[in-house]
Amino acid sequence: MTFRTSHAAKAVALLAVVALLSACGLPRSGPNKREILAGSVEKKGNAHIVPVTPDVTAATSVQASFGFSESFRNAGLVGSDTIATGDTISITVYENVKDEPLLGNTGQRVSGLSELQVDGQGYIYIPYAGRIKAAGQTPEGLRQAITRKLEDQTPDPQVSVSRRAGEGSTVSISGQAGANGVFPIEGSTRTLATMLAKSGGVTIDPAVAIVRVTRGGQTGKIWLKDLYENPSLDIALRPGDQIMIEEDSRKFIALGATGAQSTVPFESPTMSALEAIATVGGLSTMSADPKGVFVLRDETEAIARQVLGQPDLIGDQRIVYVLNLTEPTGLFEARDFQIRDGDTLYVTEAPFVQWQKTLGAITGSTTAAQSLASTANAGD
C-alpha cells in the first residue's frame, strides 16, 4: 500500500510541475487558439471573430479588379498609314519629259526626295509644290495632294509616297518587358496586345504580370493573362502611350505551425486560403491544429457591416476569420475563401504540442509521456 502511494505521489508531483511549467510559458510559435478567441470584441478585445461560412466567403470575395476606362476602350484604331508629326516621308516623282525635268537634272526623268521629316506643324516642303500638310493624311492622300501641286508645272507627273513612323507615332515600353524602348505604331502593332508581342512579351511569369498604360494623365492597367485570354479587353494604342510591365506586388504573411513562416507573394490573380496553405508547404504535421486556422484582416467598413450584420459600424474593422479543417465542409470553405493583399495566415499549435514541450522541459525527452504512464501503472 505504501509503495503504491509513493508512486502515485510522484505522478501527482510530476503533473504539478508540468502544470507549473505550462503556466510559466514555454517557447512557442505564437498565441494558441484560446488566446486568440479571448481577444474578441465580445470579450472586451479589439477584433471580431468570424467563423467562415459560404455567406462570409461570398461577402468577402472582393479582389483587385483591373481594367481600362471607357476613354481607353472607346479609342478607335489609328489608321495603319496615318502620317503624324515626326514621321519621315520618302517621295519619288516620275516626270513625263525628255529634256528639262522640273525636279531632276537634264535627262533625268526620276527624282527622289527622301528623309523628309514632318515638322511640328505637320507639314513637309517639296520644291515647286511648297509646304504641304502631311500630318493626318495617308500616304495615298499625300500622293494625290503632291500630284495636284505639280501637274500644272510638269506633264502627267507620277508620284510615289512611302512613310516611316517617327517619334510622333511611337509608344514607350519599360519594366519587365522582353525589350524596353520606343516602338513605332505600325499596321501590325496598333493594339496593346500586338505591341507587347512585338516587344518580346514579358520576362516574368505571365500569371503575375500587370500591364499599365499611361495616356495623357490617365492610367489603366490589366492582368496580362486577362488581356491574352479575352481579346475584347484589348485597346487601341495612341502616339505617346507609356506601357509599363509590372510584377504583382501583393503579399500575405504566413505564421505559426505552417511549413514556412514568411512573407509570401501571390502566385496568381486570386488565391484561396487552401492554396495559401499549400504555397507555404501545408500545415506542420507534427504541430499544427487543423481546428485553429486563422486569417487576420483589416476589413473595410462596407464588407465588415455585411459580414457582421451590423449596419451601424463605423470605419474599418479588425476581423479574425476562423477555418476549421476538421469539419465536414472545412476544406471546401478553405478552398473558396479568398486571401487578400496584406492578410496574415496564422495556424495555431495543437494542444498536445505544448504538453509535449512541457514534458520535454522536465525530462529532456519527448518520451516523458511514456515514463509518466509507466510510473502511474507501477503501483497497479
C-alpha positions in Angstrom: 0.0 0.0 0.0 2.8 2.4 0.9 4.6 1.5 -2.4 1.5 2.4 -4.4 1.0 5.6 -2.5 4.6 6.6 -3.0 4.5 6.2 -6.8 1.1 7.9 -7.0 2.5 10.8 -5.1 5.4 11.0 -7.6 3.0 11.0 -10.5 0.9 13.8 -8.9 4.0 15.8 -8.2 5.2 15.4 -11.8 1.8 16.6 -13.0 2.1 19.6 -10.8 5.5 20.5 -12.2 4.0 20.1 -15.7 1.2 22.5 -14.9 3.6 25.0 -13.4 5.9 25.0 -16.4 2.9 25.3 -18.7 1.8 28.4 -16.8 5.3 29.9 -17.0 5.1 29.9 -20.8 7.4 27.7 -22.8 8.7 28.7 -26.2 6.1 28.5 -29.0 5.3 29.9 -32.4 2.6 32.3 -31.2 -0.8 32.6 -29.4 -2.9 29.5 -29.1 -6.5 29.2 -30.2 -7.9 30.0 -26.7 -5.8 33.2 -26.5 -6.9 34.4 -29.9 -10.6 33.8 -29.1 -10.1 35.7 -25.8 -9.3 38.8 -27.8 -12.7 39.0 -29.4 -14.8 42.2 -29.2 -17.4 40.2 -27.2 -14.7 39.6 -24.5 -13.6 43.2 -24.5 -10.9 42.6 -27.1 -10.4 44.6 -30.3 -11.1 42.0 -33.0 -14.2 40.4 -34.4 -14.0 36.6 -34.5 -15.9 35.3 -37.5 -16.2 31.6 -38.5 -16.0 31.1 -42.3 -19.3 30.1 -43.9 -20.5 30.3 -47.5 -22.2 33.6 -46.8 -19.0 35.0 -45.3 -17.0 33.8 -48.3 -19.4 35.4 -50.7 -19.3 38.8 -48.8 -15.5 38.9 -48.7 -14.7 37.6 -52.2 -13.5 41.1 -53.4 -10.3 41.1 -55.4 -8.3 43.8 -57.1 -10.3 44.5 -60.3 -8.1 45.8 -63.2 -9.3 47.1 -66.5 -9.3 50.2 -68.8 -11.6 53.1 -68.5 -14.2 54.0 -71.1 -11.9 56.5 -72.7 -9.3 53.8 -73.3 -11.8 51.3 -74.6 -13.6 53.7 -77.0 -10.5 54.9 -78.7 -10.5 53.5 -82.3 -7.6 52.1 -84.1 -5.1 54.6 -85.5 -5.0 54.4 -89.3 -2.4 51.9 -90.3 -0.8 54.5 -92.6 -1.8 57.8 -91.0 1.1 60.3 -91.1 1.9 62.1 -87.9 4.3 64.8 -86.8 7.9 63.4 -86.6 7.3 60.8 -89.3 9.8 60.5 -92.2 8.4 60.7 -95.7 10.1 59.4 -98.9 8.8 60.7 -102.3 9.6 59.7 -105.8 8.4 61.7 -108.8 8.4 60.3 -112.4 8.2 63.1 -115.0 6.9 62.6 -118.5 9.6 64.7 -120.1 12.8 64.0 -122.0 15.0 67.1 -121.7 14.1 69.5 -119.0 12.5 67.8 -115.9 11.1 70.0 -113.2 12.8 68.4 -110.3 15.8 66.5 -111.7 18.8 67.2 -113.9 18.7 67.2 -117.7 17.7 63.8 -119.0 16.7 62.6 -115.5 13.1 61.6 -115.5 13.0 60.1 -112.0 13.6 62.3 -109.0 13.7 61.1 -105.4 13.1 63.1 -102.2 14.0 61.0 -99.2 14.1 61.6 -95.5 11.6 64.4 -95.4 10.5 64.8 -91.8 7.1 66.1 -91.0 7.6 69.2 -88.9 5.9 70.3 -85.7 3.0 71.9 -87.6 2.5 68.7 -89.6 4.0 70.0 -92.9 6.7 68.9 -95.4 8.3 71.1 -98.1 8.6 70.0 -101.7 10.3 72.1 -104.4 7.9 73.7 -106.8 5.0 72.4 -104.7 5.7 74.3 -101.5 4.6 73.4 -98.0 2.0 70.6 -97.9 0.1 69.4 -95.0 1.1 65.8 -94.3 0.0 65.0 -90.7 -3.3 63.3 -90.6 -3.2 62.1 -94.2 -2.4 58.7 -95.5 0.4 58.2 -98.0 -2.2 57.9 -100.7 -3.8 61.2 -99.7 -0.5 62.9 -99.6 0.4 61.5 -103.0 -2.7 63.0 -104.5 -2.0 66.4 -102.9 1.5 66.5 -104.3 0.3 65.4 -107.7 -2.2 68.3 -107.8 0.6 70.7 -106.9 2.9 69.5 -109.6 0.6 68.7 -112.5 0.4 72.3 -113.6 4.2 72.5 -113.9 5.2 69.2 -115.4 3.1 67.0 -117.6 1.4 64.0 -116.0 3.6 63.6 -113.0 3.6 60.1 -111.4 4.2 60.3 -107.6 5.1 57.6 -105.1 4.9 58.2 -101.3 6.2 56.0 -98.5 6.1 56.6 -94.8 8.3 55.6 -91.9 6.9 56.1 -88.4 8.8 58.6 -86.3 8.8 59.8 -82.8 5.4 61.3 -83.2 3.9 57.8 -83.8 5.6 55.8 -81.1 4.9 54.3 -77.7 7.4 53.5 -75.0 7.7 50.1 -73.3 9.5 49.6 -70.0 9.6 47.4 -66.9 9.6 43.6 -67.1 9.1 43.5 -70.9 11.0 41.4 -73.3 12.6 44.5 -74.8 12.5 48.0 -73.4 12.5 51.0 -75.7 10.5 53.2 -78.1 8.4 51.3 -80.7 6.6 52.8 -83.8 2.8 52.2 -84.2 2.6 50.3 -87.4 -0.1 48.5 -89.2 0.6 45.3 -87.3 1.1 46.9 -83.9 -1.8 49.2 -83.4 -3.2 47.4 -80.3 -1.7 46.8 -76.9 -1.5 43.0 -77.3 0.2 43.2 -80.7 2.7 45.8 -79.5 3.6 43.6 -76.5 4.2 40.7 -78.8 6.4 42.9 -81.0 8.5 43.9 -77.9 9.1 40.2 -77.0 6.4 39.6 -74.4 7.4 39.7 -70.7 10.3 38.4 -68.7 8.3 37.4 -65.6 5.6 34.8 -65.0 2.6 35.9 -67.2 0.3 34.8 -64.3 1.5 37.7 -62.1 2.3 40.2 -64.8 0.3 43.5 -64.8 0.3 45.8 -67.9 -0.1 49.5 -67.0 -0.8 52.1 -69.8 -0.5 55.8 -69.2 -2.0 58.2 -71.7 -2.4 62.0 -71.3 -2.5 61.9 -67.5 -4.8 58.9 -67.3 -3.7 55.4 -66.3 -5.3 52.0 -66.7 -4.0 48.5 -66.0 -4.9 44.9 -66.7 -3.6 41.4 -65.9 -1.6 40.2 -68.9 -3.3 36.9 -68.6 -6.7 38.5 -69.0 -5.5 40.6 -72.0 -4.5 37.5 -73.9 -7.4 35.3 -72.8 -10.1 37.9 -73.6 -9.4 39.8 -76.8 -12.4 42.2 -76.1 -10.2 43.7 -73.3 -7.6 44.8 -75.7 -7.2 48.5 -76.5 -6.0 50.6 -79.4 -2.8 52.5 -78.9 -2.1 56.2 -79.3 1.1 58.0 -80.0 2.9 58.8 -76.7 1.4 55.9 -74.8 3.7 54.7 -71.9 3.4 51.0 -71.3 4.9 49.5 -68.2 5.1 45.8 -67.3 5.0 45.2 -63.6 5.0 42.2 -61.3 2.1 41.7 -58.9 3.3 43.2 -55.6 0.5 41.7 -53.4 1.7 39.6 -50.5 0.4 37.8 -47.4 2.1 36.7 -44.2 2.3 33.1 -43.1 2.9 32.4 -39.4 2.5 29.7 -36.8 2.5 26.0 -37.5 2.9 26.1 -41.2 5.6 24.7 -43.5 7.2 28.1 -43.7 6.9 31.4 -41.8 7.5 34.3 -44.2 6.0 37.0 -46.4 4.6 35.2 -49.4 3.9 36.8 -52.8 0.7 35.9 -54.7 1.3 33.4 -57.5 -1.9 34.2 -59.4 -4.5 36.9 -59.6 -6.6 35.1 -57.0 -5.5 32.8 -54.1 -7.7 30.8 -51.8 -6.9 30.0 -48.2 -6.3 26.4 -49.2 -3.9 27.5 -51.9 -2.1 29.8 -49.5 -1.6 26.9 -47.0 -0.3 24.8 -49.8 2.0 27.6 -51.0 3.9 27.6 -47.7 4.2 23.9 -47.5 0.9 23.0 -45.8 0.2 22.5 -42.1 3.1 21.3 -40.0 2.3 17.6 -39.5 3.8 17.4 -36.0 2.5 20.6 -34.6 -0.5 22.2 -36.4 -4.0 22.3 -35.1 -6.4 21.9 -38.1 -9.1 23.5 -36.0 -7.0 26.6 -35.5 -6.5 28.2 -38.9 -7.0 31.9 -38.8 -6.9 34.7 -41.4 -6.4 38.2 -39.8 -7.5 41.1 -41.8 -8.3 44.8 -41.6 -11.7 44.7 -43.3 -13.3 47.6 -45.0 -16.4 49.2 -43.4 -18.7 48.1 -46.1 -17.7 44.4 -46.0 -17.5 44.4 -42.2 -21.1 45.6 -42.0 -22.2 42.8 -44.2 -20.1 40.1 -42.6 -21.1 41.1 -39.0 -24.6 42.1 -39.8 -24.1 45.4 -38.1 -25.1 48.3 -40.4 -24.1 50.9 -37.9 -20.4 50.0 -37.8 -18.1 53.0 -38.5 -14.7 52.6 -40.1 -12.5 49.6 -40.9 -12.7 46.7 -38.6 -10.2 44.1 -37.4 -11.6 40.7 -38.2 -10.2 37.3 -37.5 -11.7 34.7 -39.8 -11.7 31.1 -38.4 -11.3 28.0 -40.5 -11.9 24.5 -39.0 -10.4 22.0 -41.4 -11.8 19.1 -39.4 -15.4 19.9 -40.1 -17.1 18.1 -43.0 -17.1 21.2 -45.2 -13.9 22.7 -43.7 -11.7 22.0 -46.7 -14.4 23.3 -49.1 -14.6 26.5 -47.1 -10.8 26.9 -47.2 -10.9 26.3 -50.9 -13.5 29.0 -51.5 -12.3 31.7 -49.0 -10.1 34.2 -50.8 -6.9 35.6 -49.4 -6.3 39.3 -50.0 -3.3 41.6 -50.1 -1.9 42.2 -46.6 -3.7 39.2 -44.9 -2.0 37.2 -42.1 -2.5 33.5 -42.3 -1.9 32.0 -38.8 -2.1 28.4 -37.7 -2.1 27.6 -34.0 -0.2 24.7 -32.5 -2.2 21.6 -31.3 -2.7 21.5 -27.5 -0.7 18.3 -27.5 2.4 20.1 -28.7 2.6 22.4 -25.7 2.1 19.4 -23.4 4.9 17.6 -25.2 7.2 20.7 -24.8 6.4 20.8 -21.1 7.3 17.2 -20.6 10.4 17.6 -22.7 11.5 20.5 -20.5 11.2 18.3 -17.4 12.7 15.1 -18.7 14.8 16.3 -21.6 13.0 14.0 -23.8 9.7 13.9 -25.6 9.2 10.3 -24.4 8.3 11.6 -21.0 4.7 10.8 -21.5 5.5 7.1 -21.7 7.6 7.4 -18.5 4.7 9.1 -16.7 2.4 6.3 -17.8 4.8 3.7 -16.5 5.2 5.5 -13.2 1.4 5.6 -12.7 1.0 2.0 -13.6 3.8 0.7 -11.5 1.7 0.5 -8.4 -1.1 -1.4 -10.0 
